[in-house]
Amino acid sequence: MDPARLKGTLPAFVTIHSGNNHPGAGFFEPSVAPLPIGDTDKGLQNSKRRREVSEADFNRQIALRTKLDDGFASKFGKGQRGVRAYDEMFNSAVSLMKSKDLEAFDLSKESADTRAAYGTEKFSKGVLLALRLVEHGVRFVEVQYGGFDWHSDAFTKTDEMLPVLDQAYAALLTDLEQRGLLESTLVVIATIASAMGLQHNQALYSPTKRPFKMGGKTGKPIAEVLA
């Protein structure tokens, strides 16, 4: 990848379908927080200037906002991460609104054959969006595909969900290779292990909360777990 692509106006971290419980930047500075995308069909919403607002009026409003906030930001910005977060988010949004790279969020730019290769599921479209974002210089993209914390009927659910993952994953690797990005891209699948029909209080039990025993309430080890 051309190193210049990493210096564009797109954020370095985008998360797709993560919901409202994503930890964001955690204890790090807000500048490294992800940009969340909830609906891949709609892309990055509210990212364009309203038609009735001219560019001159828009810039005038930005300048006025900066002037009004300058005193407060100067006094509290250095020591208050929340203040910095607001300013950084606002400035990044304005910069992104003017970026030609906004088309990265538009899946309609891909051919019908390419979209079909990934599939029509929500997760499938998220993976295709991830490809486009990486192609436009985004360094880290997370696509969530929830619903794997199974405690019953695991094999049926496997048959339902894994084909969606397999199709999108295979299409992603193929396109990364064809677009010359596979050598510079690390693709990771991270998941949990299914409980395979066991209940929590059977597989992990302690009358005093700790230490834990790999056994039922009788204290007898569960051989199926230890086998």
C-alpha positions in Angstrom: 0.0 0.0 0.0 1.1 3.5 -0.8 2.1 5.1 2.6 0.5 8.3 1.5 -2.9 6.5 1.7 -2.5 6.3 5.5 -2.3 10.1 5.8 -5.7 10.9 4.5 -8.8 12.2 6.2 -10.4 8.9 7.1 -10.1 7.7 10.7 -7.5 5.1 11.6 -10.1 2.8 13.3 -13.6 1.9 12.1 -15.9 -0.5 13.8 -18.9 -2.0 12.0 -22.1 -3.4 13.7 -20.5 -3.0 17.2 -23.6 -1.6 18.9 -23.6 0.9 21.8 -21.5 -1.3 24.2 -18.2 -0.9 22.3 -15.5 0.3 24.7 -14.3 2.9 22.2 -10.8 4.2 23.0 -11.0 2.9 26.6 -8.4 4.6 28.7 -6.6 6.0 25.6 -7.0 9.4 24.1 -10.2 10.0 22.2 -8.2 10.6 19.0 -7.8 6.8 18.7 -11.5 6.0 19.3 -13.2 4.1 16.5 -15.7 5.6 14.1 -18.8 3.4 14.4 -20.9 2.3 11.4 -24.3 0.8 12.3 -25.9 0.4 8.9 -23.6 -0.5 5.9 -26.5 0.2 3.5 -26.6 3.8 4.7 -22.9 4.2 5.0 -21.6 7.2 7.0 -24.7 9.2 7.6 -24.9 13.0 8.0 -21.5 13.4 6.5 -22.3 16.0 3.8 -23.1 19.7 4.1 -26.8 20.5 3.7 -27.7 21.8 0.3 -29.2 25.1 1.6 -26.0 25.9 3.4 -23.3 27.4 1.2 -19.7 26.6 1.7 -19.0 30.2 2.8 -21.8 30.1 5.4 -20.6 26.7 6.6 -17.0 28.0 7.1 -18.4 31.1 8.8 -20.3 29.0 11.3 -17.2 26.9 12.0 -15.1 30.0 12.6 -17.8 31.4 15.0 -18.0 28.2 16.9 -14.2 28.1 17.2 -14.2 31.7 18.5 -17.0 31.1 21.0 -15.3 27.9 22.4 -11.7 29.2 22.4 -11.7 30.5 26.0 -13.3 27.4 27.4 -11.0 25.0 25.4 -7.9 27.0 26.4 -8.8 26.8 30.1 -10.0 23.2 30.3 -8.8 21.4 27.2 -5.4 20.4 28.5 -6.6 18.7 31.7 -10.0 17.4 30.6 -10.1 14.5 28.2 -13.8 15.0 27.6 -13.2 18.6 26.4 -10.5 17.4 24.0 -12.7 14.5 22.9 -15.4 16.9 21.8 -13.0 19.2 19.9 -11.2 16.3 18.2 -14.5 14.7 17.2 -15.8 18.0 15.8 -12.7 18.8 13.9 -12.4 15.3 12.5 -16.0 15.3 11.4 -15.5 18.6 9.5 -12.4 17.3 7.9 -14.1 14.1 6.8 -17.0 16.0 5.3 -14.6 17.6 2.8 -12.8 14.3 2.0 -13.0 12.6 -1.4 -12.5 9.4 0.5 -16.1 9.4 1.7 -16.9 7.2 -1.2 -15.2 4.4 0.7 -18.4 4.0 2.7 -20.6 3.6 -0.4 -21.0 -0.1 -1.2 -22.9 0.8 -4.4 -19.5 1.7 -5.9 -18.8 -2.0 -6.1 -20.0 -4.1 -9.0 -23.1 -6.4 -8.6 -20.8 -9.4 -9.0 -18.6 -8.3 -6.2 -21.5 -7.6 -3.8 -23.0 -11.0 -4.7 -19.6 -12.7 -3.9 -19.9 -11.6 -0.3 -23.6 -12.3 0.2 -26.6 -10.3 1.2 -26.4 -10.7 5.0 -25.7 -7.8 7.4 -22.3 -9.3 8.2 -21.4 -9.9 4.6 -21.9 -6.3 3.7 -19.8 -5.3 6.7 -16.9 -7.4 5.4 -17.2 -5.8 2.0 -17.2 -2.4 3.6 -14.1 -3.4 5.6 -12.4 -4.2 2.2 -13.2 -0.8 0.8 -12.0 1.0 4.0 -8.7 -0.8 4.0 -8.3 0.0 0.3 -8.8 3.7 1.2 -6.2 3.6 3.9 -8.0 2.8 7.2 -5.6 0.9 9.3 -7.9 -1.1 11.5 -11.4 -2.3 10.8 -13.5 -4.4 13.2 -16.7 -6.2 11.9 -18.8 -7.8 14.5 -20.9 -10.9 13.8 -22.8 -11.6 17.0 -24.8 -14.5 18.2 -22.2 -17.2 18.9 -22.7 -17.6 22.7 -24.6 -20.9 22.3 -25.7 -23.1 25.1 -28.0 -25.4 23.1 -28.6 -26.6 19.6 -25.1 -25.6 18.6 -24.8 -27.8 15.5 -27.9 -26.4 14.0 -26.8 -22.8 14.7 -23.4 -23.7 13.2 -25.1 -24.7 10.0 -27.0 -21.5 9.9 -24.3 -19.0 10.7 -20.9 -20.3 9.5 -21.8 -20.4 5.8 -22.3 -16.6 6.0 -18.9 -16.2 7.6 -17.2 -18.6 5.2 -18.6 -16.9 2.1 -17.7 -13.4 3.2 -14.2 -14.4 4.5 -13.3 -16.2 1.3 -14.5 -13.3 -0.8 -12.4 -10.9 1.3 -9.2 -12.9 1.0 -9.8 -13.2 -2.8 -10.3 -9.4 -3.2 -7.4 -8.5 -1.0 -5.2 -10.6 -3.2 -6.6 -9.3 -6.4 -6.2 -5.7 -5.3 -2.7 -6.1 -4.1 -3.5 -5.7 -0.4 -3.2 -9.2 1.0 0.5 -9.0 1.7 0.1 -5.9 3.8 -3.2 -6.9 5.6 -3.6 -9.0 8.7 -7.1 -10.7 8.8 -8.1 -12.1 12.2 -11.2 -14.0 13.3 -11.7 -13.8 17.0 -14.5 -15.6 18.8 -15.6 -17.4 21.9 -15.9 -21.1 22.5 -19.4 -22.4 22.5 -20.6 -24.0 25.8 -22.0 -26.9 23.7 -25.1 -27.5 25.8 -23.6 -27.1 29.3 -25.1 -24.6 31.7 -22.7 -22.2 33.5 -23.6 -23.5 37.0 -22.7 -27.1 35.8 -19.4 -26.4 34.1 -18.1 -23.8 36.6 -19.4 -24.0 40.1 -18.4 -22.8 43.5 -20.6 -22.3 46.6 -18.4 -19.5 47.8 -17.7 -18.0 44.3 -14.1 -19.1 44.5 -12.0 -21.2 44.1 -13.9 -22.7 41.1 -14.5 -26.4 40.5 -14.9 -27.9 37.0 -17.9 -29.9 38.3 -21.5 -29.9 39.2 -23.0 -28.9 42.4 -22.3 -32.3 43.9 -18.5 -31.7 43.3 -18.3 -34.6 40.9 -16.1 -33.7 37.9 -17.8 -33.4 34.5 -16.0 -36.0 32.5 -17.3 -34.7 29.2 -15.7 -31.3 29.8 -12.3 -32.8 30.9 -12.2 -35.5 28.1 
